[in-house]
């Protein structure tokens, strides 16, 4: 059973060469998902989305293909520092 790797929208996908079914997705981008950002910040995803909707935090750039938020590590660090200031 061999593997074939294809590239799709920033994800590297391993396919079983016999069945051509996806086996594993490996992200190639350094961008974070919204759920990952919430976890790093120690808040719920819902809280993060509420703060974005209220304009408390700036919206990150979005992927032009699927409109998903694309969080850069520097943006996440800024949010973390802001949360630390709020908690003091």
Secondary structure, DSSP 8 states (H G I E B T S, - for coil): --EEEEEETTEEEEEETTT--EEEEEE----B-HHHHHHHHTS-HHHHHHHHHHTSS---EE-TTT--EEB-HHHHHHHHHHHHHHH-
